[in-house]
Amino acid sequence: MLNRILSHRAGYFLGFIASFGLIAFGLYIQVKHNLEPCPLCIFQRIAFMSAGVLFLLAALHNPRGLWVRVHAGLQVLASLVGAGIAIRHIWIQSHADEVMAECGAGVAYLFEQFPLRKFLQLVFKGTGECSTIDWTLLGFSIPQLSLVAFSGFAAYAVYLAVLRK
């Protein structure tokens, strides 16, 4: 029964709801605990939004044939990019002593002052604010939880593609 429901537009729409639900949860944590997201957290949110929009587009398109694989490939790509960002964030948090101890310049300032390539290099280098673990759930930091979610989205996109064949 569940496979039948997920093999239609509802399956893609569920991916969209889950993705934006996680963004809403992140915003809730941010407001409730008065946290400022670091640059890598912001990029993870963008990756969640990208995956969510791709799930929504698939729900609207209701793909068949080759389009199922195209949508799945894009959804997996967005999820893998997000997973890569989360892995980098986890590494920075676990090697905080090797990363700058103080907070660097803000994302807006970096974006205005540097060309895109240099901006991305500086953001992914990490800053002191990226190495801080401000909140956990069951002992897992936000990027660790994000990695699980991105991995789940990638697997879910493949699952939906297999169902639709």
N, C-alpha and C positions, 0 to 999 in steps of 0.2 A: 504493500500500500504506500509506504513512504517513498520507495523508489519511483512509483508512478507519479506521485505529487512532485517530486524533485526533478523528474524528467521533463517538466514543462517550465513555463516562465517563472513559476513560484520558486523553483530552485535557485535561479539567478537572483530573484528579488530577495530571497533569504540571505544570500551573500552580501547584497547591498545593505540590507538592514543590519546585519552583523557588523559589517565594516564601520558604518556610521554610528552604530551603537557603541563600539569601542572608542570612537572619537569622542562621543558624548560622555562616556565614562571617564576618559582622560581629562576632559574639561571639568567634570564634576570634581575629580581629585584635585585638580589645579585650584579651583575656587575654594573648595572645602578646607584644604590644607595650606592655602595661600602660597602656592608654589609657582615659580616661573619656569617654563620649559626651556631647556637648553637647546642649542642649535640642532643637535642630532635628534632630540625629541620632536622638534618641529618637522624635520625631514621625515621622520617615521609617520607623523600624522599625515603629511602629504602623500606618502606611499599608501597609507590606509585609505585616504580619499581617492587616490588613483584606482586602487583595486575596487573600491566601492562603486565608483562611476563606471568602471568597465563591467562590473556585474549588472549594474542598472542598464547600460547600453545593450547588453546581451538579453536582458529581460524584455526590453522594448523591441529588439530586433527579432527575438525568438528564432535563433539561427538553426539551420539545417545543413547537412552535408559538410562541405569544406569549412563553412563559416563557424561551425561548432569548434573546430580545431583552431581557427584564427582567434576566436574569442578566448578559448582556453589558454592559448599561448600568451596572449596579452595579459590575462589575469595572473597566470603563473609568473610572467616576467615582472609585473608590478609587485607581486608578493615576494619574489626573490630579491628584488632591489631593496624592499623594506627589510627583509631578513638580513641582507648584507649590512645595512645601516645599523640594525639592532646588534649584530655580531660585533661590529666596530665599537659600538657604544658599550657593550658588555666588556670588551677588551680594555677600553679606556677606564672603566670603573674598577676592573680587577688589577690594573696597573696604574693606579692613581699617583703613586710616587714618581712615576716616569713622565707624567703629564704635568703641564704647568700647574703650579699650586694655586695661583690666584686666577680669578675670572678674567677672561680676555675681553676684547671689544665686543659690543653687541652685534647681532646679525645685521641689523639695518645699517649700521655704520660700515661694516665690512662690505656689504653689498654696494653701497654708494661709493666707496673709496677704491675698490679693486675690480679688475676685469673678472668676468664670470669664472674663468679657469682658476685664477688665484683665490677668488672667494671660496670656491669649492674645496681647494687644497687647505685653506685655513680652517674652514668649518670641520672638515674630516680629520684634521690634525687633532682636534679636541681641545677643550679648554678646561679650566678648573671647575667650571659649572657642570661640565659633562661628566666629570669623575665623581661627583657627589651623588650618593644614594639617599634621596629625601623620603622615599616612601616604598614600602614593600607590602606584598600580599602573600601570606603563607611562606615568608622568607625569600620570595622572589622579587627582584627589582623590576621596574617598569620595562626596561629593554629586554630582560629575560622573558617577561610575560608577552611582550610584543613579538619576540622571536617565535614563541609557541603559536601565537595567533597568525603570523605571516606563514609559518609552515602549514598550519591548518587551512588557510585560504588557498595556498598552492595545491595541497592535496584535494581540497574540495573542488577546485576548478577542474582538476584532472578527473575526479569522480563524476562530475556533471557531464564532462565530455564523453566519458565512457558510457554513461546512461543514455545519452542522446544519439549514440550510433545506431 
